[in-house]
Amino acid sequence: MDGAAHYLQEIIKGKLAAGIQDAIFFDCMACATMIAFAFEAYLNFFGAKLVDPWNERQRINDKIKQVYGALKLAPDWHARPFSGVRAMKDLRDIFAHGKPQTIEMDEEVEADYGELDGKRCDLGPEWEKLCTPATVLAAYGDLQAVWKAMLENSGMTMFETMDHGEGGTTYIGDVEPAGE
């Protein structure tokens, strides 16, 4: 998940550098979702290592309490880096559980003829304000900082968090090919 978040934030940065706005909103949506997924994957990883018994199907707030308790971390969810990661988790929840939104406006505007041509009312949902390149890129940096804090407090090494295994090859001897 964090690999996908990294890939998507690189796409966003590349588009910004090139002045390309085409579909950048969708890149931000995808990156925000991957940041949220990566954060939950971190919780599941450390939960499986540090919490016995671990239930990865429990609600994320329960996971956070258990894992951060085991890590002896008291995050301030109103300050970065934790607020940025939490915002992406909340954004992901909105994507996953979208509901119709009704906006009521009753505003009288006086204007000269033609003065309002091309003007639009902003009827977009509030979550769109979180789905901007600046917000998502900052949240990606927050994700990295949260991972670092979790890793440091776990007492584990980076190597212990990586997939790895053991193996080997043993030479037994020459074998005659079958059918000769």
Secondary structure, DSSP 8 states (H G I E B T S, - for coil): -HHHHHHHHHHHHHHHHHT--TTHHHHHHHHHHHHHHHHHHHHHHHHHHHSSS--TTS-HHHHHHHHHHHHT----TTSTTHHHHHHHHHHHHHHHT---------------TTTTTT-------GGGGG-SHHHHHHHHHHHHHHHHHHHHHHT--HHHHS---------------TT-
